[in-house]
Amino acid sequence: MTDRLMHDLASGKLEEALAEVAEAAARVILPYWRSGTVATAKADQSPVTQADQEAETLILSLLKGLYPDVAAVAEEHSEAHGFPPVPAGPYWMIDPLDGTRGFVAGKESFTVNIALIDGDRPVAGVISTPATGLTWRSGHADGRRAAFRRRFGEGWSEIRVRDRPAQGTALLSHSLKDEDAVRLASRHGCDRWEGMDSSLKFCLIAEGRFDAYPRIGPTREWDTAAGQAILEAAGGRVLAEDGRPLAYGKPEFLNAGFVALGG
């Protein structure tokens, strides 16, 4: 099964299939959006809704049907039942609904994230935004790594990071105070910034609309894996605090600070 998985990865068939899975999960989530959905608190006090849980169940079922021998690390299962050991071979990293607080508040930037981890690297990633009907993925074009975007069910268009402009713009977490955001953006060569929820930040850098996403607070690996795969395929980088590419399989799948960069 690993041979088939890697063959599909090399051919681009894998990410096409993952896009279909993510868009199916998006269709499960969308009826709950702006419908008065109420979140409950998980053990770490982060919110979870029925939409998170139903989307994760669907994603796991569809992936099991496609590649039955590939293990999965999924947010809701991990936080409800304990963090699993890091799988020995390639494995899925899944966040069925990233940006749950914004989702409950009726914002548009929540996402579905699916990535494939091989060793300590995300080698494939797909992100869908249910509210806007867009999907981004990593892949190949003309024998090289590339990234793509489409409206649900339509054709793919290649995307690429932009060269850093004279006045760069950073994307930052909404939770930052203005003075902290200004300081953090300027540290990475950006004199402007915007606040945004979820992994959508990686996608907007990948398609050349923004330049950096620095993060100082902790995240889990399912928050970053799909976005990192897409951004790296588009010509960008995601670096840990030591300046190396952000790695995976850490204890409790916990990230420290990092920065995602375009051109």
C-alpha positions, 0 to 999 in steps of 0.5 A: 500500500505504501508503494501505491501511496507513493506512486499516487503522490509522484503522479499527482493523483494523491492530491487530486483525491485529497481535494475531493475528500476535503471538499466532501468534508466542506459540504458536511460543515457548511450547513452548520455555518451561521446556523446558531451552532454552539461550541463545547470546550475540549480539555484544553478549553479550545472549542469543538462543534458537531461540524468538527466531529462529523467532518473528521469522521467523514475524512477518516472514512474516505481516506481509509477507503482510499488507502486502508493501511495508512495511519492517521493523526486527527485533531478531534480523536487525538484530543478526545482519546489522547495523542497517539504515538508517531506512526512508523510510516507515512501518515495523514495529519488532519484538522477537520475544521481549523478556525472553529472560533471564527466558524462559530462567530460566522466568519469565512476563514475556517478551513479543512486541512489534510496533509501527508507526512513522510518522515518529518516532512509534509509531502502533500497538502490540501486546504479547503474553505467551505464558506468561499468554495475554494481549495488549494493543493500541492502537486506537480507541473512539468516535472517540478513541485507546484501549487494550485487553487480551484473553485470546488469541482472546477479546473486547477490554476497554478499559484506562486509566491510573489517576490517580496515588495518594498512594503511587505504585508504580514498575516497575523493571528487575531489574538495579538494586540496591535503593538505586538502585531506591529513589532512582529510584522516589522521583525520579518520585513513587513510594514503592514499587517492584517489579522486572520484566522486559520490555515488560510494564511498559508494559502494567501501567501502561496498565491502571492497576496501576502508575504509572511505569517510569523507565529509566536504562540504554540500550535499543533502540527495539524494546524500547519502541515497542509499549509506548509506543503502547499506553501513550499510547493508554491516556492515559499518556506516555513521555518522553525525558530532555529531557522530550519524547516518546520518538522513533524512528529514532535512530542504531542505534535506540538509546534513552537514558534515559526514563520511562513514566508513567501518570496 
